[in-house]
Amino acid sequence: LALNPWDVVLCISGTIISCENAVVVVVIFYSPAFRAPMFLLIGSLATADLLAGLSLMLRFALVYFIPSEVISLLTMGLLLTSFIASVSSLLAITIDRYLSLYNALTYYSERTMTRTYLMLILTWGASICYGLLPIMGWNCLKEPSACSIVKPLTKNHLLILSVSFFMVFAVMLQLYMQICRLTTHHAHQIAVQRHFLATSHYVTTRKGLATLATILGTFALCWLPFATYCLLGDHSSPALYTYATLLPATYNSMINPIIYAFRNQEIQRALGTVCCGCASSTAPFRSCSPSDV
């Protein structure tokens, strides 16, 4: 096959994604301190994004060096599993953040751990099952006219994915609006109790809203173009448009570690300890809420 520059860019993006998220996975899953529900969900997100990066690299290597229909189905199934798990993990993190504010008094309990494990099982179970569909026969290899913009997925297959994404985005938007309301209310209560100035309350609230806007805005900018084009395009659409909308979607897996992991002080300290020993490994671990992550 002639080398496609877009595939090269996707492979490079996959390499960066893999390196970033591999660091997060190692730090979280090999540190006993990171066993709180929020860190398990961040670990799930990093694992999904790591798998997405490896899938992009694997797809490039196999498509150009070992081209076959079976390889195409396997790599597509792996990509589907990883990206669905990534978006689902983002939804799980949003739900966890909301519940940590809504049920603040009962959040740190065994019930929360059970709920976290249940969300992880549902996230990965659904992702793996959906990723197996192309291999099990739901593909357009025998009927090219039924192909979507992402071969060998069928138009109906991609339609379900797109509708599911918009539903997830709507739920996340609603939850973050509720989080904004709860955060503003809590900040106002703290300001009143501690006799803070109105400007202090305003700065705290504005900072929280800016963080939430960054999270939701990044997710929307990365995924909405591709999800929208999946609804509008078909097998006859130019491949250029597919690559141009798919590339920003992969960037979401590149940005996630920065938003959800590297900004956290505990993870920063753990990284410092592992990489250069600039922080003490015996330093006390400060338990924090999901809103701090």
N, C-alpha and C positions, 0 to 999 in steps of 0.2 A: 504494500500500500504506500501511496505517496504520503509523506509526512505532513500532517496538518498542524499549522502553527497554534491553533486553538487547543489541540490536544497536548502540545508541549506546555502551554501556559497552565492548563489544568493539572498536568503532572507536576509542574513546579509548585503550584498552589497546594497540591496534595502532600508534597514533601514538607513544606512549611507547616501545614496543618498537623501532620504527623509528629513533627519535632515538638511543636508547642504543646500539644495535648499529651504526648508521651511523658513530658515533664510533670504535668498535673496529675496524671494517673499514678506515676511512681510515687510522688509526694503524698497523695491522699491514701492510696491503698497500702502503702508500706509504712505509714505512720500511725501508731495506735491512738494518737491523740485525735485523729480525724475520723471519728466514728459516730459523730452526731448526724441526725437525719439530713441536715442541709448539705453536709460534706459528702454524704453518700450519693445524694442527687447530683451534686456537682461532679462527683466521680463518674456517675453514669453518663452525664453530658460529655465529659472529656473522653470517656471510652468510646461513645458513639462517634464523636468527631475524629478521634484517632482512627477508628475503623473506616470513616469516610475518606480520610487522607490516604490511608493505605489502599483503599479501593480505587481511588483515582490513579495512584501510581501503578497498581496491579493491572488496571484496565489498559493503561498506555503500553505496558510491557507485553501483555498477552495479545492485544489487538494487533500490534505491529510485528510481533515475533512468532506468535503461535495463533494465527487467526483461525477460528472455527466457530460454528454455531453454538456448540456446548459452552465454549469459553465465554462467548458473548452473553449467554444466559446466566452463567455463574457470576460474572463480574457485575451484571446489571442487578442480579438478586442481592449481591453484597452491598452495592451502592444504595439500593432501596432500603435494605435493613438499616444501614448506618444513618441515612438521612432521616428516615422516619423515627428512629430511636433518638436522634438529636432533637428534632422538633418536639417529640413527646416528652423528652427530659426537660426541655424548656418549659413546657406546660406544667410538668410536675413541680418544678422549682417555683413557678408562679403560684400554684396552689399552696405549696408549703409556706411561702412568704405570707400569703393572705391568712392562712390558718394561724400562723404564729402571732399575728396581730389581733385576729378576731377571737381566738381562744388563748390569749396570752397566759392565763393562769394555769391552764391544763396542758400547755404545749409540751413541756418537758416531762413526759410520762411514757410508760411502756406502750400506751395506745398510739402515740405518735410514731414510735419505731415500727409498730405493726403496720400502720398506715403507709409508712415509707417503703417497707418491704413489699407491700401489696402494689403500690404504684410502680415499683421497679419491675416486679413480675409482669404486670400488665403491659408496661412499656416495651419490654424486650420480647415478651411473648407475642404481642401483636406485630411488632416490627419483623421478627423472624418469620412468622406465618405469612405476612404480606410479601416479604422478600422471596419466599419460596414459590410464589404463584407463577412467575415466568418459567421457572424450571419445570414446574408441574404441568405446563401446557398452555397457560394463559399468556400467549405471545402471538405475534403476527408474522412469524417466519414463513408460514404456509399461505398466508393471505396478506400480501404487502399493502393492499388497499385499506386494510384495517389498522395500519400502523399509525402511531401518534408522532409527535415531533421528536420523541425519544425512542428510537428503535432499540430492541424489539418489543417495546410495550405497546399494547393496543390503545386505541383512543378511549375506550371505556375504562381501561385500567388507569390511565392518567387522569381521566375526568374524576374518578373517585378520589384519587390522591389530591387533586386541586380543591375539590369541594371540602374534603376533610381538612385541608390546610386552612381554608377560609373559616371553617368552624372553630378550629383551634385558635386562630388569630382573634376571632370575635370573643371567645371565652377569655383569652389572655387580656384583651382590651378591657373587658368588663371587670375582671379581677384587679387589674392595675388601677382602674378608676376607683374601685372600692378601697384599694390600698392607699391611694392618694387621700381619700376622704378620712380614713382611719388615722393615717400618719399626721395629717393636718390637725385632727381633733386631739390626738395624743400630744403633739407639740404644743398646742394651745393650753392643754391642762398642765403640762410641766411648767410652761412659762408662768401661768397663774400661781401655781403652788410655790414656785421658787422665786417669785417676784421678778422675773426677767423683764427686760425692756421689750417693747413691741417690736423694735428693730431686730432684736435677737431672735424672737419667734419668727419673724418674717424671713430672716436669713436661713434658719434651720429648715423651714418649710420649703423655701425656694430650692435649697440644696437637694432635699429629698425628691421634690418633683422633677428636678433636672436629671437626677439619676434614673428615675423611672421612665422619663421621656427618652433618655439615651438608650435604655434597654429595649423598650418597645419600638422606638424609631429605627434602631439598627436592625431588629428582626424584620420589620416591615420593608425597609429599603432593600434588604438582601433577598427576601423570598417573594414579595408581591409581584415583581416583574415576571419571574419564571412561572408562578402559579397562574397569573393572568394569561400569559402566552399559552400555557397548557390548555386553557379553555378555548382560545381563539384559533390556535394553529392546528395543522393536520400533517399527514405524511408528505404532502406536496409543498409545505412551507420551506423556505430557504434555511439551510442548516446554520447560516450565519446568525439568524435571529435566536435559534436555540442556544448556541454557544454564548451569545451576548447576554442572554438572560440567566443561563445556568451558572456562568462564572460568578456573578454577585452572590448567588445562593451558596456557593462553596465558600465565599469569603465569610459567611456567617460562622462557619466552623473555625475560621481563623481568628475571628474577633471574640468568640465566646470565652476562650481562656482569659483574655484581658479583662472582660467585663465581670465574669463570675469567679475567677480564681486569683489572678495576679494582683487584683486590687485588695484582696483580703490580707490583713496584717499577719495573721497566723501562718498563712501559706507563704507569704513573703519571708517570714522569719525561718520557716522550714527550708525554703529554697536557699536562703543565705547560709544556713547550717550545712546543707548538703553540698552546695557548690564551692563555697570558699571558707566555711567555718567562721564566718564573721558574726554569727549569732550563737549563743549558747544553747546546746541541745537540751540542757537541764532547766531552761527558763520556764516559768510557769505558763501553762496553757490557759488562755482567757476564753471562757465559754461565751459565745456571742449568739445573737439571734439571727435568723435568716435575713432580716432587713439590713444587717451589717455586711452581708456578702454581696 
